[in-house]
């Protein structure tokens, strides 16, 4: 299979709100009022957690089929802690990102615990979002000045 490319484009709607488009979808990224937003939608780090949960869901069901069992429902709980000091320029003592992310999967299935252990190892290995969160991915950032014509 050839490589797949995904992209998002968007613009700021305010200091704390970003409106993004991907394919035919509109994504609103906002902050809670306590962080200067209007609390219209999830914030960027919540989207990361949701992306991880959603990816685990897709890969989990795919791998279950490959292993010959079904998952009636997959409950996913994911959380992480961030020290906001670097974000707000208070201190550089800790990184800006998550210190750790905790992911709990609760599948409704008849599969044995041994099968679920094997399933979990494969799911973790094949989930693209988990891979991006646990391994260094090159990110090229650039800026272009828009000139008036």
Buried (B, 14 or more C-beta within 10 A) or exposed (E): EEEEEEEEEBEEBEEBBBBBEEEEEEBBBBBBEEEEBBBBBBBEBBBBBBBBBBBBBBBBBEBBEEEEBEBEEBEBEBEBEBBEEBEEEEEEEEEEBBEEBEBEBEBEBEBEEEBBEBBBEBBBEBBBBBEBBEEEEEEEEEEEEEEEE
